[in-house]
């Protein structure tokens, strides 16, 4: 199933495609997720040999979606003891198949520390 995340006007809308139309599944506050359209169905599976550093976009019962650069990476939810907070800038590594998420200190492209 094609799924995307639409963030605008302070709202986060999870949608799925049915017969060429996008239908809303869930609407909630966007929190710290930046406005945009995030095509979750195009997410690549996380490489467990690498560290993934970026903003957590969406968490559901099956997956944790993280924006890494301009790409979206999908982590299997079962690998987390506790999923990272949506909107947090997290660094995710794997140790013996288990995901370890830590809040990353981040410097934006404008040189402003967050």
C-alpha positions in Angstrom: 0.0 0.0 0.0 1.3 3.5 -0.9 1.5 5.7 2.2 2.6 9.3 2.6 2.9 11.9 5.2 1.6 15.4 4.5 2.7 18.1 7.0 1.3 21.6 6.7 -0.4 24.3 8.9 0.9 22.6 12.0 -0.9 19.3 11.1 0.5 15.9 10.2 -1.7 13.9 7.9 -1.0 10.2 7.2 -2.6 9.2 3.9 -2.8 6.1 1.7 -3.6 5.8 -2.0 -6.7 4.1 -3.2 -7.7 4.0 -6.9 -5.4 7.0 -7.7 -6.7 9.2 -4.8 -5.1 10.0 -1.5 -7.3 9.3 1.5 -6.7 10.5 5.0 -5.9 7.8 7.7 -4.9 9.9 10.6 -4.6 13.6 11.4 -2.6 14.9 14.4 -0.4 17.8 15.4 2.9 18.0 13.4 5.0 18.9 16.4 8.6 19.5 15.3 8.3 17.9 11.8 8.9 20.4 9.1 6.2 21.1 6.5 6.4 19.0 3.4 5.2 15.8 1.6 7.1 12.7 2.7 6.5 9.7 0.5 6.8 6.9 3.0 6.3 4.2 0.4 9.6 5.2 -1.2 11.6 4.7 2.0 14.6 2.5 1.8 15.2 -0.2 4.4 17.7 0.8 7.1 21.2 -0.6 6.7 22.0 -2.2 10.1 25.7 -1.7 9.5 25.4 2.1 9.4 24.5 4.9 11.7 21.3 6.8 10.5 21.2 10.4 11.6 18.1 12.5 11.0 14.6 13.6 12.1 12.0 11.0 13.0 9.0 11.6 10.7 6.5 9.0 11.6 6.1 5.9 13.8 3.5 3.2 13.4 3.1 -0.4 14.7 5.4 -1.8 12.0 7.9 0.9 11.2 9.9 4.0 12.3 10.4 6.4 9.4 13.4 8.8 9.5 14.5 11.5 7.2 18.2 11.1 6.5 19.4 13.9 4.2 16.8 14.1 1.4 15.9 10.4 1.7 13.5 8.6 4.0 14.8 5.4 5.8 12.5 2.8 7.3 13.5 0.9 10.5 11.5 -2.1 11.6 9.6 -1.2 14.8 10.2 -4.5 16.4 13.9 -3.7 16.7 13.2 -0.9 19.2 12.6 -1.3 22.9 11.0 2.2 22.7 10.5 4.1 19.5 12.2 7.6 19.3 9.9 10.6 19.6 8.4 12.0 16.4 10.2 15.2 15.4 13.3 14.4 17.4 16.7 14.5 15.6 18.0 11.0 16.4 21.0 9.0 15.7 20.0 5.3 15.2 22.6 2.5 15.3 22.2 -1.3 15.6 23.8 -3.6 18.1 23.1 -7.3 17.7 20.1 -6.6 15.6 18.5 -4.2 18.1 18.1 -0.5 17.3 19.6 2.1 19.6 18.3 5.6 19.2 19.9 8.6 20.8 19.0 12.2 20.5 21.6 13.8 18.3 22.9 17.3 18.8 22.3 19.0 15.5 23.6 22.1 13.8 21.3 23.4 11.0 22.6 24.6 7.7 22.4 28.2 9.0 24.9 27.4 11.7 22.3 27.7 14.5 22.7 25.0 17.2 19.5 23.3 18.3 
